[in-house]
Each structure stands twice: as C-alpha cells, then as structure tokens.
Amino acid sequence: MRAAEMNWMQVEEYLRHEDRVVLPIGSTEQHAYLSLATDVLLAERVALEAAEPLSVLVLPVLAYGVTPHFRSYPGTVSLRLETLIEVLRDALDSLADAGFRRILIVNGHGGNTPAKAACEAWSAGRPGSRVRFHNWWNAPRTWDKVKSIDPSASHASWMESFPWTRVSGVRPPEVAKPMVDWARLSTLDPPAVRAGLGDGSFGGLYQRSDHDMQALWKVAVEETRALLEDSWA
C-alpha cells in the first residue's frame, strides 16, 4: 500500500486494524553508469514488493542520505550524519504519535547505516514502539545470494544493476573492473576519491543476466517481508 496514493482519512482507518509501516531510505549519488537514484529506487521497490501481500503501508522514500565521499560527482547530494539522524527521529516521533507501533526502515545505502544506533535508541525510549533498521542488500540471506552468484560485487557493480536502475541508452563496459582499494580511497577528500575511483564503480562486472538479477531480487524481497511477518518480540 502506497501512502502516496492515500489521504489522511484512509490512513486513520488503516490504523484501526494495523500498526505496521515501512519507511524506505536511500541516497542520491553517483552509481557509475546506473541511475543517480539507484539506492532510492531499490529501497522503495523492495519495500513495496515486500509489503504488498501483507497490505502494509509504505511511506514515500527518503531520497537523500550520507555520501560525502562522492561530492565531486555532479548530481550527488549528501547530508551530514547528524542531519539524517534528526530527520529520522522527527519522522519516528510523527509516526509513533499517529499510532504506528511497528516501524520498518528499509535502507538502501551503506552511508546511512550509522543512523541505525540512533533509531534503536529512539525505540528504547518509546515504550510500545519498535523500530527495525534493515539494510536490504547485505542482510544475511541476500548477501549469501550475492556471493553465490558472483563474490566480486560492490558499489555500482552488477549487484545494483537491475532493469529499473539502468539508464536508457547507456551501455556499460562488458569487462570487469579491477576492485579498488576503498579503505584507502575513503580516507581522501572528494576530488581525490573521484580521481582514484574514476567512473564510480568499486569493481567487478557492471552487469549480469536478468535471470541472475531476478533470483537475487526474489531473495531480497522475501527476506524483507519476513521482518514484517514475524512476532516483533
């Protein structure tokens, strides 16, 4: 259920029989030959497909995240971590005040992960409310599936290249890119990161077959849905 397709009265009626809600969050940043909104598109889509059979409400995606390393790539928009944390706290306060008690944050961007601790701390201070912070792409089952297909997977590589994140008319290289030393690059300033990273991919193949991608997506959706279905104990 898309909140964007409902009015407040319908949400109020929803809350009479359901207290679960999903908040997708992502990032607008360079993804080599893929869409700048890759993390946004994937977080929102996995949330919607996971929630649909359960008739659970999915909020509009938060499209901006913490990505300071890529600021020299045009189109990248980065928040400070403290900004993201404050936005999430405000959002969680609003949802809890409205009556939502089980809140699943589906995160599509690694740079947002440090906000997980703040969300869990918020939950600890709100009796009766539960928050789960889910990195959909590296959750255990999904990451195992990635490794079973091709362990050379990384930012802007094949593992993020789905039909809905590819850019029309753009053909990526067919050969794999050698893996970069991200641990070293991440210590540099944005211009030096761009100089060392080049097109933006961390390495590996740029694209694999749609069969492989559909198999990976199926696991990701199922793993996300399981978080909504269980007891939330």
Residue frames relative to the residue before (quaternion, step in Angstrom):
aa qw qx qy qz dx dy dz
M 1.0000 0.0000 0.0000 0.0000 0.00 0.00 0.00
R 0.2544 -0.7782 0.5597 0.1279 3.57 -0.71 1.07
A 0.4224 -0.6939 0.5212 0.2616 3.57 -0.75 1.01
A 0.6043 0.5858 -0.3491 0.4121 3.58 1.11 -0.65
E 0.7094 0.4189 -0.2507 0.5083 3.58 1.22 -0.38
M 0.6567 0.4758 -0.2994 0.5028 3.59 1.28 0.28
N 0.3367 -0.6896 0.5847 0.2633 3.55 -1.30 0.29
W 0.7142 -0.4765 0.2845 0.4264 3.57 -1.25 0.22
M 0.6201 0.5553 -0.3473 0.4319 3.57 1.09 -0.65
Q 0.6445 0.5078 -0.3148 0.4771 3.56 1.07 -0.71
V 0.6368 0.5050 -0.3304 0.4800 3.58 1.05 -0.69
E 0.6206 0.5320 -0.3437 0.4622 3.58 1.02 -0.73
E 0.6484 0.4962 -0.3136 0.4848 3.59 1.00 -0.76
Y 0.6008 0.5639 -0.3420 0.4517 3.58 1.05 -0.79
L 0.6908 0.5036 -0.2728 0.4413 3.56 0.94 -0.95
R 0.5334 0.6196 -0.4169 0.3973 3.61 1.19 -0.20
H 0.8120 0.2149 -0.0999 0.5334 3.59 1.13 -0.55
E 0.7770 0.2506 -0.1321 0.5621 3.61 1.25 -0.09
D 0.1215 -0.8169 0.5605 0.0605 3.60 -0.96 0.85
R 0.5173 0.6261 -0.4268 0.3978 3.59 1.24 0.31
V 0.0511 0.7724 -0.6319 0.0382 3.55 -1.18 0.67
V 0.2443 -0.7602 0.5871 0.1331 3.56 -1.18 0.62
L 0.1023 -0.7662 0.6332 0.0401 3.55 -0.99 0.96
P 0.1705 -0.7804 0.5923 0.1057 3.63 -0.46 1.14
I 0.0353 -0.7784 0.6260 0.0315 3.57 -1.08 0.72
G 0.0428 -0.8195 0.5714 -0.0121 3.55 -1.05 0.75
S 0.3787 -0.6825 0.5575 0.2827 3.54 -1.06 -0.81
T 0.2611 -0.7137 0.6230 0.1853 3.55 -1.17 0.64
E 0.2949 0.7570 -0.5062 0.2895 3.55 -0.23 1.30
Q 0.6677 -0.4994 0.3645 0.4147 3.54 -1.28 0.32
H 0.0018 -0.7697 0.6383 -0.0075 3.52 -1.11 0.82
A 0.6276 -0.5446 0.3222 0.4535 3.56 0.96 0.98
Y 0.8392 -0.1532 0.1175 0.5084 3.61 -0.68 -1.06
L 0.5881 0.5789 -0.3617 0.4339 3.59 1.29 -0.10
S 0.7236 -0.4433 0.3184 0.4224 3.54 -1.33 0.21
L 0.5415 -0.5935 0.4905 0.3375 3.55 -1.17 0.64
A 0.7097 0.4359 -0.2408 0.4982 3.59 1.19 -0.56
T 0.2092 0.8222 -0.5104 0.1405 3.61 1.18 0.40
D 0.7095 0.4577 -0.2747 0.4601 3.60 0.77 -0.99
V 0.6143 0.5378 -0.3291 0.4745 3.56 1.19 -0.62
L 0.6846 0.5002 -0.2813 0.4494 3.55 0.82 -1.04
L 0.6998 0.4773 -0.2814 0.4510 3.57 0.88 -0.91
A 0.6497 0.5095 -0.3291 0.4582 3.60 0.93 -0.83
E 0.6844 0.4844 -0.2964 0.4573 3.58 0.88 -0.90
R 0.6908 0.4969 -0.2939 0.4353 3.56 0.87 -0.92
V 0.6631 0.4801 -0.3265 0.4725 3.60 0.91 -0.82
A 0.6212 0.5351 -0.3422 0.4589 3.60 1.07 -0.67
L 0.6842 0.4909 -0.2905 0.4544 3.58 0.86 -0.94
E 0.6984 0.4640 -0.2900 0.4614 3.59 0.84 -0.89
A 0.6319 0.5198 -0.3356 0.4667 3.58 1.09 -0.62
A 0.7409 0.4463 -0.2268 0.4477 3.57 0.91 -0.93
E 0.5446 0.6828 -0.3925 0.2885 3.59 1.06 -0.67
P 0.7119 0.4461 -0.3052 0.4484 3.66 0.69 -0.88
L 0.6832 0.4773 -0.2678 0.4834 3.57 1.23 -0.47
S 0.3410 -0.7571 0.4783 0.2859 3.58 1.33 -0.17
V 0.3481 0.7175 -0.5091 0.3236 3.55 0.99 0.96
L 0.5093 -0.6791 0.4548 0.2694 3.53 -1.00 0.94
V 0.1129 -0.7720 0.6237 0.0478 3.57 -1.04 0.89
L 0.3466 -0.7556 0.5283 0.1728 3.54 -0.74 1.12
P 0.6231 -0.4990 0.4167 0.4349 3.61 -1.22 0.24
V 0.5348 -0.6599 0.4328 0.3019 3.55 -1.03 0.82
L 0.3843 -0.6538 0.5987 0.2578 3.53 -1.22 0.66
A 0.2599 -0.8598 0.4287 0.0969 3.55 -0.26 1.33
Y 0.7353 0.3873 -0.2277 0.5074 3.60 1.21 -0.17
G 0.0259 -0.8132 0.5805 -0.0317 3.54 -1.01 0.87
V 0.6857 -0.4791 0.3776 0.3971 3.53 -1.37 -0.30
T 0.2582 0.7781 -0.5289 0.2197 3.58 -0.31 1.23
P 0.0383 0.8653 -0.4991 0.0278 3.60 0.76 1.02
H 0.5986 0.6058 -0.3669 0.3742 3.60 1.07 -0.65
F 0.7501 0.4239 -0.2114 0.4614 3.59 1.07 -0.70
R 0.3494 0.7884 -0.4617 0.2076 3.58 1.22 0.25
S 0.6275 0.5197 -0.3534 0.4595 3.62 1.18 -0.20
Y 0.5889 0.5145 -0.3806 0.4936 3.58 1.28 0.11
P 0.4307 -0.7186 0.4720 0.2746 3.65 -0.52 1.08
G 0.7354 0.3758 -0.3100 0.4711 3.55 -0.98 0.92
T 0.5789 0.5625 -0.3772 0.4542 3.57 1.22 -0.34
V 0.0684 -0.7717 0.6321 0.0149 3.57 -0.99 0.94
S 0.0714 -0.8322 0.5498 -0.0044 3.58 -0.58 1.15
L 0.2464 -0.7228 0.6275 0.1516 3.53 -1.14 0.79
R 0.4850 -0.5803 0.5418 0.3668 3.53 -1.28 0.27
L 0.6136 -0.5644 0.3924 0.3885 3.58 -1.08 0.63
E 0.6577 0.5137 -0.3212 0.4476 3.59 0.93 -0.85
T 0.6081 0.5398 -0.3519 0.4637 3.60 1.13 -0.60
L 0.6585 0.5016 -0.3096 0.4678 3.58 0.87 -0.94
I 0.6502 0.5213 -0.3217 0.4494 3.60 0.90 -0.88
E 0.6717 0.4871 -0.3056 0.4671 3.59 0.91 -0.86
V 0.6273 0.5243 -0.3376 0.4665 3.60 1.00 -0.75
L 0.6773 0.4860 -0.2972 0.4655 3.58 0.89 -0.89
R 0.6319 0.5192 -0.3393 0.4648 3.60 0.97 -0.75
D 0.6583 0.4987 -0.3132 0.4690 3.58 0.93 -0.86
A 0.6479 0.5142 -0.3179 0.4634 3.56 0.99 -0.84
L 0.6649 0.5015 -0.3037 0.4628 3.58 0.94 -0.88
D 0.6122 0.5351 -0.3476 0.4670 3.60 1.03 -0.74
S 0.6646 0.5133 -0.3025 0.4510 3.57 0.91 -0.93
L 0.6794 0.4921 -0.2929 0.4588 3.56 0.91 -0.91
A 0.6636 0.4946 -0.3093 0.4684 3.58 0.95 -0.84
D 0.6490 0.5189 -0.3221 0.4536 3.59 0.96 -0.79
A 0.6615 0.5048 -0.3035 0.4643 3.57 1.13 -0.62
G 0.6353 -0.5539 0.3287 0.4260 3.59 1.21 -0.39
F 0.4812 0.6356 -0.4609 0.3898 3.59 1.22 0.11
R 0.1581 -0.8238 0.5426 0.0438 3.57 -0.80 1.02
R 0.7560 0.2386 -0.1591 0.5884 3.61 1.17 -0.45
I 0.0105 -0.8313 0.5484 -0.0900 3.53 -0.31 1.35
L 0.1176 -0.7850 0.6072 0.0353 3.57 -0.69 1.14
I 0.1607 -0.7555 0.6304 0.0773 3.55 -0.74 1.12
V 0.1338 -0.7838 0.6042 0.0523 3.58 -0.61 1.15
N 0.1230 -0.8348 0.5366 0.0107 3.54 -0.31 1.32
G 0.1822 -0.8153 0.5446 0.0742 3.54 -0.89 0.98
H 0.7319 0.3999 -0.2067 0.5115 3.59 1.26 0.09
G 0.4880 -0.7106 0.4314 0.2661 3.55 -0.71 1.10
G 0.6362 0.5617 -0.3300 0.4133 3.57 1.03 -0.72
N 0.6326 0.5343 -0.3243 0.4573 3.57 1.25 -0.37
T 0.4763 0.7357 -0.4087 0.2546 3.58 1.20 -0.45
P 0.6209 0.5519 -0.3747 0.4118 3.66 0.93 -0.65
A 0.5861 0.5780 -0.3777 0.4241 3.62 1.19 -0.32
K 0.4667 0.6992 -0.4374 0.3195 3.59 1.23 -0.28
A 0.6617 0.5189 -0.3169 0.4386 3.58 0.87 -0.93
A 0.6522 0.5111 -0.3183 0.4605 3.59 0.99 -0.79
C 0.6410 0.5115 -0.3252 0.4710 3.60 1.02 -0.74
E 0.6559 0.4962 -0.3124 0.4753 3.58 0.99 -0.78
A 0.6300 0.5173 -0.3301 0.4760 3.58 1.07 -0.71
W 0.6073 0.5411 -0.3445 0.4687 3.58 1.03 -0.74
S 0.6653 0.5139 -0.3004 0.4506 3.56 0.89 -0.97
A 0.6462 0.5312 -0.3220 0.4433 3.58 0.97 -0.82
G 0.7195 0.4374 -0.2470 0.4796 3.56 1.15 -0.58
R 0.6869 0.4118 -0.2768 0.5311 3.58 1.31 0.06
P 0.2446 -0.7959 0.5345 0.1447 3.62 0.09 1.24
G 0.7810 0.3080 -0.2454 0.4847 3.53 -0.94 0.93
S 0.6977 0.4074 -0.2696 0.5239 3.60 1.25 -0.20
R 0.1062 -0.7836 0.6104 0.0461 3.54 -1.07 0.80
V 0.0906 -0.7744 0.6248 0.0411 3.54 -1.05 0.84
R 0.0748 -0.7531 0.6511 0.0575 3.52 -1.09 0.81
F 0.1923 -0.7681 0.6064 0.0726 3.55 -0.94 1.01
H 0.0398 -0.8521 0.5171 -0.0703 3.54 -0.27 1.32
N 0.1991 -0.7379 0.6364 0.1038 3.57 -0.66 1.17
W 0.2941 -0.8232 0.4459 0.1926 3.56 0.08 1.24
W 0.7061 0.5135 -0.2818 0.3980 3.61 0.90 -0.89
N 0.7930 0.2468 -0.1631 0.5327 3.62 1.06 -0.51
A 0.2734 0.7230 -0.5627 0.2932 3.55 1.11 0.67
P 0.7046 -0.5362 0.2371 0.3998 3.61 -1.00 0.76
R 0.7243 0.4325 -0.2751 0.4610 3.61 0.68 -1.00
T 0.6573 0.5142 -0.3130 0.4534 3.56 0.96 -0.85
W 0.6762 0.4807 -0.3043 0.4681 3.60 0.90 -0.86
D 0.6031 0.5363 -0.3579 0.4697 3.59 1.06 -0.64
K 0.6459 0.5112 -0.3166 0.4704 3.59 1.02 -0.79
V 0.6050 0.5426 -0.3508 0.4653 3.59 1.00 -0.78
K 0.7066 0.4716 -0.2733 0.4512 3.58 0.76 -1.03
S 0.6425 0.5238 -0.3333 0.4492 3.59 1.08 -0.65
I 0.6579 0.4849 -0.3034 0.4899 3.58 1.18 -0.53
D 0.7497 -0.2325 0.2195 0.5794 3.57 0.83 -1.05
P 0.3102 -0.7948 0.4886 0.1827 3.62 -0.31 1.17
S 0.6074 0.5088 -0.3664 0.4878 3.61 1.23 -0.25
A 0.3231 0.7275 -0.5199 0.3099 3.53 0.29 1.35
S 0.1182 0.8026 -0.5642 0.1531 3.55 -0.88 0.92
H 0.7671 -0.3235 0.2718 0.4827 3.54 -1.34 -0.21
A 0.8646 0.0612 -0.0926 0.4901 3.55 -0.96 1.06
S 0.4989 0.6185 -0.4527 0.4044 3.58 1.19 0.45
W 0.8142 -0.2753 0.1964 0.4718 3.55 -1.31 -0.26
M 0.6480 0.5713 -0.3376 0.3738 3.61 0.97 -0.81
E 0.7111 0.3761 -0.2584 0.5349 3.58 1.27 -0.18
S 0.5776 0.6076 -0.3598 0.4096 3.57 1.30 -0.02
F 0.1041 0.7739 -0.6056 0.1532 3.53 0.04 1.40
P 0.6775 -0.4838 0.3301 0.4449 3.63 -1.12 0.34
W 0.7301 0.4378 -0.2441 0.4643 3.58 1.05 -0.71
T 0.6767 0.4263 -0.3302 0.5013 3.63 1.22 0.16
R 0.5430 0.6090 -0.4050 0.4126 3.59 1.25 -0.09
V 0.3957 -0.7166 0.5331 0.2137 3.54 -1.14 0.72
S 0.5134 -0.6729 0.4442 0.2937 3.56 -0.78 1.08
G 0.8309 0.2223 -0.1813 0.4767 3.54 -0.96 0.95
V 0.6317 0.5155 -0.3326 0.4739 3.60 1.29 -0.02
R 0.1175 -0.7911 0.5992 0.0364 3.56 -0.79 1.03
P 0.2834 -0.7786 0.5310 0.1775 3.63 -0.48 1.10
P 0.6541 -0.4862 0.3798 0.4377 3.62 -1.22 0.24
E 0.4372 -0.7146 0.4895 0.2420 3.56 -1.09 0.69
V 0.6728 0.4585 -0.3007 0.4966 3.60 1.18 -0.33
A 0.5598 -0.6135 0.4426 0.3383 3.55 -1.18 0.63
K 0.3758 -0.6923 0.5703 0.2329 3.53 -1.18 0.65
P 0.4977 -0.6316 0.4850 0.3438 3.63 -0.90 0.76
M 0.5279 -0.6412 0.4507 0.3270 3.58 -1.01 0.79
V 0.3602 -0.7266 0.5452 0.2125 3.55 -0.95 0.90
D 0.4826 -0.6201 0.5253 0.3265 3.54 -1.30 0.25
W 0.1410 -0.8417 0.5164 0.0711 3.55 0.25 1.28
A 0.5754 0.5848 -0.3891 0.4190 3.60 1.03 -0.60
R 0.6831 0.4501 -0.2829 0.5007 3.59 1.04 -0.72
L 0.6772 0.5132 -0.3050 0.4301 3.57 0.82 -0.98
S 0.6552 0.5535 -0.3167 0.4051 3.56 1.00 -0.82
T 0.6175 0.5325 -0.3504 0.4608 3.60 1.26 -0.16
L 0.6238 0.5727 -0.3189 0.4256 3.60 1.29 -0.24
D 0.5781 -0.5667 0.4405 0.3879 3.57 -1.26 0.20
P 0.7206 -0.4841 0.2649 0.4198 3.64 -1.16 0.46
P 0.6570 0.4901 -0.3549 0.4497 3.68 0.81 -0.72
A 0.6680 0.4879 -0.3048 0.4721 3.59 0.98 -0.79
V 0.5878 0.5514 -0.3640 0.4669 3.60 1.12 -0.64
R 0.6717 0.4878 -0.3059 0.4661 3.58 0.87 -0.92
A 0.6435 0.5255 -0.3280 0.4497 3.59 0.95 -0.84
G 0.7262 0.4417 -0.2453 0.4662 3.59 0.98 -0.81
L 0.7146 0.4647 -0.2385 0.4654 3.53 1.14 -0.72
G 0.2998 -0.7876 0.4953 0.2110 3.57 1.14 -0.49
D 0.8645 -0.0231 0.0250 0.5015 3.57 -0.71 -1.06
G 0.6262 -0.5752 0.3272 0.4122 3.61 1.22 -0.25
S 0.5907 0.5560 -0.3769 0.4471 3.60 1.18 -0.35
F 0.4304 -0.6896 0.5186 0.2651 3.55 -1.13 0.68
G 0.7118 -0.4353 0.2582 0.4870 3.59 1.20 -0.30
G 0.6174 0.5248 -0.4249 0.4035 3.54 -1.29 0.39
L 0.6999 -0.4097 0.3460 0.4717 3.55 -1.31 -0.13
Y 0.4550 -0.6843 0.5018 0.2701 3.54 -1.13 0.65
Q 0.8133 0.0254 0.0240 0.5808 3.59 1.07 -0.60
R 0.1178 -0.7550 0.6396 0.0839 3.51 -1.18 0.71
S 0.7279 -0.4434 0.2835 0.4395 3.57 -1.27 0.09
D 0.5941 -0.5634 0.4334 0.3766 3.56 -1.20 0.51
H 0.5684 0.5823 -0.3835 0.4366 3.60 1.15 -0.53
D 0.6609 0.4931 -0.3019 0.4785 3.58 0.92 -0.89
M 0.6843 0.4997 -0.2920 0.4437 3.56 0.91 -0.92
Q 0.6359 0.5172 -0.3296 0.4685 3.58 1.03 -0.71
A 0.6341 0.5248 -0.3281 0.4636 3.59 1.04 -0.76
L 0.6524 0.5016 -0.3041 0.4798 3.58 0.99 -0.82
W 0.6661 0.5202 -0.3052 0.4388 3.57 0.89 -0.93
K 0.6163 0.5579 -0.3442 0.4365 3.57 0.99 -0.81
V 0.6668 0.4873 -0.3032 0.4753 3.59 0.92 -0.87
A 0.6540 0.5284 -0.3189 0.4374 3.59 0.93 -0.89
V 0.6625 0.4943 -0.3041 0.4736 3.59 0.94 -0.85
E 0.6662 0.5043 -0.3064 0.4560 3.59 0.89 -0.90
E 0.6649 0.5011 -0.3112 0.4582 3.59 0.95 -0.86
T 0.6454 0.5064 -0.3148 0.4774 3.58 1.04 -0.74
R 0.6501 0.5212 -0.3164 0.4534 3.58 0.95 -0.84
A 0.6143 0.5683 -0.3532 0.4182 3.58 1.01 -0.77
L 0.6232 0.5465 -0.3389 0.4451 3.59 1.08 -0.63
L 0.6705 0.4714 -0.2950 0.4911 3.57 1.15 -0.57
E 0.6977 0.5233 -0.2733 0.4059 3.55 1.06 -0.73
D 0.6771 0.5369 -0.3338 0.3766 3.59 0.94 -0.72
S 0.7775 -0.4402 0.2349 0.3827 3.55 -1.33 0.08
W 0.2796 -0.7649 0.5215 0.2546 3.63 1.19 -0.47
A 0.2424 0.7996 -0.5189 0.1807 3.60 1.13 0.55
